[in-house]
């Protein structure tokens, strides 16, 4: 089980003011103290373990987990966690249709890559300064919004959200596409909207970082195992492809078969036969 003391030290147990609570969070609330709901961290630890196992399973199969958290308190942790685990992320702004209209989003990503190439190979420098400035502003804008999902070519296999009230558009798209959602749910939210709720403080930097940190290591291990297996399969396929060619080169050449010489010995009697027949019989 996740370390309850570490969660306590990170302030994961602090909920919202009691007047802002969502009744559906009642089972995860330990008590109300000085007008603030206190979250039951024993349950939170259990939820973290369940979510970590689920995410580990997704990554172990080569699946993608999209991390979403655009509030200032979550941006750094979301980006660091996604990059550490090799997963896509959105930490600046959720653009409408990022999942439900991914084909259009991919066109913008293609444009971003095109501008990056122009900048790296020097073609952008061929434009006048005003046009260069416009192109670089466009590249910067696209990079900020889309760089985290540049390798996301299809809908993710799972999503991790910090603050489902703020990221309601992302949650709606995930539910529409039936993408399983793991989320940190505070006392003012509805935990039934997500598949793997983690009751906890979604407003404090330390709290968000603690929860994300608890699911990171299992995902890293799963990714390493998947990459190792994939590399091994590639090597086996390469060996199988090389085997027929190697066998063909190693096989001894077949000796040339000489055609037997033609003889006319058997034809001689046939030529002498008419002469014998022409001799008259003795009287």
C-alpha positions as CSV (number, residue, x, y, z in Angstrom):
1,X,0.0,0.0,0.0
2,X,1.1,3.6,-0.7
3,X,2.7,5.3,2.3
4,X,0.0,7.1,4.2
5,X,2.5,9.2,6.1
6,X,4.0,10.6,2.9
7,X,0.5,11.5,1.7
8,X,-0.2,13.2,5.0
9,X,3.0,15.2,4.9
10,X,2.1,16.3,1.4
11,X,-1.3,17.6,2.5
12,X,-3.3,15.2,0.3
13,X,-5.9,15.0,3.1
14,X,-7.0,18.6,3.0
15,X,-10.4,19.0,1.2
16,X,-12.5,22.0,0.5
17,X,-14.7,24.0,2.8
18,X,-17.6,21.9,4.1
19,X,-20.1,24.2,2.4
20,X,-18.6,23.4,-1.0
21,X,-18.7,19.6,-0.7
22,X,-20.2,17.2,-3.1
23,X,-22.4,14.6,-1.2
24,X,-21.1,11.8,-3.4
25,X,-17.7,12.2,-1.8
26,X,-19.1,11.4,1.6
27,X,-17.6,7.9,1.8
28,X,-14.1,9.3,1.3
29,X,-14.3,12.0,4.0
30,X,-12.8,11.2,7.4
31,X,-14.2,14.2,9.3
32,X,-14.9,17.9,9.2
33,X,-12.3,20.1,11.0
34,X,-12.6,23.9,11.4
35,X,-14.9,24.1,8.4
36,X,-12.7,21.9,6.2
37,X,-13.3,18.4,5.1
38,X,-10.5,16.0,5.9
39,X,-10.1,13.1,3.4
40,X,-9.5,9.5,4.6
41,X,-6.0,8.8,3.4
42,X,-6.2,5.1,4.1
43,X,-8.8,4.9,1.3
44,X,-6.7,7.3,-0.8
45,X,-3.7,5.0,-0.5
46,X,-5.8,2.0,-1.6
47,X,-7.2,4.0,-4.6
48,X,-3.6,5.0,-5.6
49,X,-2.5,1.4,-5.6
50,X,-5.5,0.4,-7.7
51,X,-4.9,3.2,-10.2
52,X,-1.2,2.4,-10.4
53,X,-1.9,-1.2,-11.2
54,X,-4.3,-0.2,-13.9
55,X,-1.9,2.3,-15.5
56,X,1.0,-0.2,-15.2
57,X,-1.2,-2.7,-17.1
58,X,-1.9,-0.2,-19.9
59,X,1.7,0.8,-20.3
60,X,2.9,-2.9,-20.2
61,X,0.8,-3.5,-23.3
62,X,2.3,-0.5,-25.1
63,X,-0.7,1.6,-24.5
64,X,-0.8,5.4,-24.1
65,X,-1.8,7.3,-21.0
66,X,-2.7,11.0,-21.6
67,X,-1.9,13.2,-18.6
68,X,-4.0,16.3,-18.3
69,X,-3.6,19.2,-15.8
70,X,-3.7,22.8,-17.0
71,X,-4.0,24.6,-13.6
72,X,-0.7,26.3,-12.5
73,X,-0.3,24.0,-9.5
74,X,-0.4,20.9,-11.8
75,X,1.5,22.0,-14.9
76,X,5.0,21.2,-13.9
77,X,4.2,17.9,-12.2
78,X,2.0,16.8,-15.2
79,X,4.8,17.5,-17.7
80,X,7.5,15.9,-15.6
81,X,5.5,12.8,-14.9
82,X,4.5,12.4,-18.6
83,X,8.1,12.9,-19.8
84,X,9.5,10.5,-17.2
85,X,7.1,7.8,-18.2
86,X,7.2,8.5,-21.9
87,X,3.6,9.4,-22.2
88,X,1.7,12.3,-23.9
89,X,0.4,15.3,-21.9
90,X,-1.6,18.5,-22.0
91,X,-0.5,21.1,-19.4
92,X,-1.3,24.5,-21.1
93,X,-4.8,24.4,-22.5
94,X,-7.2,21.8,-23.6
95,X,-8.3,22.5,-27.2
96,X,-11.8,21.4,-28.0
97,X,-11.7,18.2,-30.1
98,X,-8.2,17.1,-29.0
99,X,-9.5,13.6,-28.8
100,X,-12.9,13.6,-30.6
101,X,-11.4,15.5,-33.6
102,X,-7.9,14.3,-33.5
103,X,-7.4,14.2,-37.3
104,X,-7.8,18.0,-37.4
105,X,-5.4,18.4,-34.4
106,X,-2.9,16.2,-36.3
107,X,-2.9,18.7,-39.2
108,X,-1.8,21.4,-36.7
109,X,0.9,19.1,-35.4
110,X,2.1,18.4,-38.9
111,X,2.4,22.2,-39.4
112,X,4.4,22.5,-36.2
113,X,6.8,19.8,-37.4
114,X,7.1,21.6,-40.8
115,X,8.0,24.9,-39.1
116,X,10.5,23.1,-36.8
117,X,12.2,21.6,-39.9
118,X,12.3,25.0,-41.6
119,X,14.0,26.5,-38.6
120,X,16.5,23.8,-38.2
121,X,17.6,23.5,-41.9
122,X,17.8,27.3,-42.3
123,X,14.9,27.8,-44.8
124,X,13.2,30.1,-42.3
125,X,16.1,32.5,-42.4
126,X,15.5,33.0,-46.1
127,X,12.3,35.0,-45.4
128,X,12.3,38.7,-44.6
129,X,12.5,39.5,-40.9
130,X,8.8,40.3,-40.6
131,X,7.8,36.9,-42.0
132,X,10.4,35.1,-39.9
133,X,8.9,36.7,-36.8
134,X,5.4,35.6,-37.8
135,X,6.5,32.1,-38.5
136,X,8.4,31.8,-35.2
137,X,5.3,33.2,-33.3
138,X,3.2,30.5,-35.0
139,X,5.7,27.8,-34.1
140,X,5.9,29.0,-30.5
141,X,2.1,29.0,-30.1
142,X,1.8,25.5,-31.7
143,X,4.7,24.1,-29.6
144,X,3.2,25.3,-26.3
145,X,-0.2,23.8,-27.1
146,X,0.6,20.7,-29.0
147,X,4.2,19.5,-28.3
148,X,3.0,17.2,-25.5
149,X,0.8,15.2,-27.9
150,X,3.0,15.3,-31.0
151,X,3.3,11.5,-30.9
152,X,-0.4,10.8,-30.1
153,X,-1.7,9.4,-33.4
154,X,-4.9,7.9,-32.0
155,X,-7.1,8.1,-29.0
156,X,-5.2,7.3,-25.7
157,X,-5.8,4.0,-23.9
158,X,-6.3,5.9,-20.6
159,X,-6.3,9.4,-19.2
160,X,-5.0,10.9,-15.9
161,X,-6.7,14.1,-14.9
162,X,-5.9,16.6,-12.2
163,X,-9.1,18.5,-11.2
164,X,-12.1,17.1,-13.3
165,X,-14.1,20.3,-12.6
166,X,-11.6,22.4,-14.4
167,X,-10.9,19.8,-17.1
168,X,-14.5,19.1,-17.7
169,X,-14.1,19.3,-21.5
170,X,-11.3,16.7,-21.4
171,X,-13.4,14.5,-19.2
172,X,-16.4,14.8,-21.5
173,X,-14.4,13.8,-24.6
174,X,-12.9,10.8,-22.7
175,X,-16.3,9.6,-21.6
176,X,-17.6,10.1,-25.1
177,X,-14.8,7.9,-26.5
178,X,-15.0,5.5,-23.6
179,X,-11.5,6.1,-22.5
180,X,-10.9,5.0,-18.9
181,X,-10.1,7.9,-16.6
182,X,-7.9,8.1,-13.5
183,X,-8.3,11.4,-11.6
184,X,-7.5,13.1,-8.4
185,X,-11.0,14.0,-7.0
186,X,-11.4,16.7,-4.3
187,X,-14.3,16.9,-1.9
188,X,-16.1,19.3,-4.3
189,X,-16.3,16.9,-7.2
190,X,-18.3,13.9,-8.3
191,X,-16.1,10.7,-8.1
192,X,-18.7,8.7,-10.0
193,X,-17.7,10.4,-13.2
194,X,-14.3,8.7,-13.4
195,X,-13.3,5.0,-13.5
196,X,-10.5,5.2,-11.0
197,X,-11.0,8.1,-8.5
198,X,-8.3,9.1,-6.1
199,X,-9.7,11.1,-3.3
200,X,-7.3,13.9,-2.5
201,X,-6.3,17.6,-2.5
202,X,-6.1,18.7,-6.2
203,X,-5.2,22.3,-5.4
204,X,-1.8,22.0,-3.7
205,X,1.4,21.5,-5.7
206,X,2.9,19.0,-3.1
207,X,-0.3,17.0,-3.0
208,X,-0.5,16.7,-6.8
209,X,3.2,15.8,-7.0
210,X,2.8,13.1,-4.3
211,X,-0.1,11.4,-6.0
212,X,1.6,11.5,-9.5
213,X,4.8,10.3,-7.9
214,X,3.1,7.2,-6.5
215,X,1.9,6.0,-9.9
216,X,5.1,6.9,-11.8
217,X,7.5,4.1,-10.8
218,X,5.2,1.2,-11.7
219,X,4.7,2.9,-15.1
220,X,8.4,3.3,-15.6
221,X,9.0,-0.4,-14.9
222,X,6.2,-1.4,-17.2
223,X,7.6,0.8,-20.0
224,X,11.1,-0.6,-19.6
225,X,9.7,-4.2,-19.7
226,X,7.7,-3.4,-22.8
227,X,10.6,-1.8,-24.6
228,X,12.9,-4.7,-23.7
229,X,10.3,-7.2,-25.1
230,X,9.8,-5.2,-28.2
231,X,13.5,-5.0,-28.9
232,X,13.9,-8.8,-28.4
233,X,11.1,-9.4,-30.8
234,X,12.7,-7.2,-33.4
235,X,16.0,-9.1,-33.0
236,X,14.2,-12.4,-33.4
237,X,12.4,-11.2,-36.6
238,X,15.7,-9.9,-38.0
239,X,17.4,-13.2,-37.3
240,X,14.6,-15.2,-39.0
241,X,14.8,-12.9,-42.0
242,X,18.6,-13.4,-42.2
243,X,18.5,-17.2,-41.8
244,X,17.2,-18.1,-45.3
245,X,19.8,-15.9,-47.0
246,X,22.6,-17.3,-44.9
247,X,21.5,-20.9,-45.6
248,X,21.4,-20.2,-49.3
249,X,24.9,-18.7,-49.3
250,X,26.3,-21.7,-47.2
251,X,24.7,-24.4,-49.4
252,X,27.3,-26.2,-51.8
253,X,26.9,-25.6,-55.5
254,X,25.4,-28.5,-57.5
255,X,28.0,-30.2,-59.8
256,X,27.4,-29.6,-63.5
257,X,25.9,-32.6,-65.3
258,X,27.7,-33.4,-68.6
259,X,25.5,-34.5,-71.4
260,X,26.5,-38.1,-72.6
261,X,28.3,-38.2,-76.0
262,X,26.2,-39.5,-78.9
263,X,27.5,-42.6,-80.6
264,X,26.7,-44.1,-84.0
265,X,27.9,-47.6,-83.2
266,X,24.4,-49.0,-83.1
267,X,23.6,-47.5,-86.5
268,X,26.2,-49.6,-88.4
269,X,24.2,-52.9,-88.5
270,X,21.2,-51.0,-89.9
271,X,23.3,-49.8,-92.8
272,X,24.7,-53.3,-93.6
273,X,21.3,-55.0,-93.5
274,X,20.2,-54.0,-97.0
275,X,23.5,-55.3,-98.5
276,X,22.9,-58.7,-97.0
277,X,19.4,-58.9,-98.2
278,X,20.5,-58.0,-101.7
279,X,22.8,-61.1,-102.1
280,X,21.1,-63.8,-104.3
281,X,20.5,-67.1,-102.7
282,X,22.7,-70.0,-103.9
283,X,21.1,-72.5,-106.2
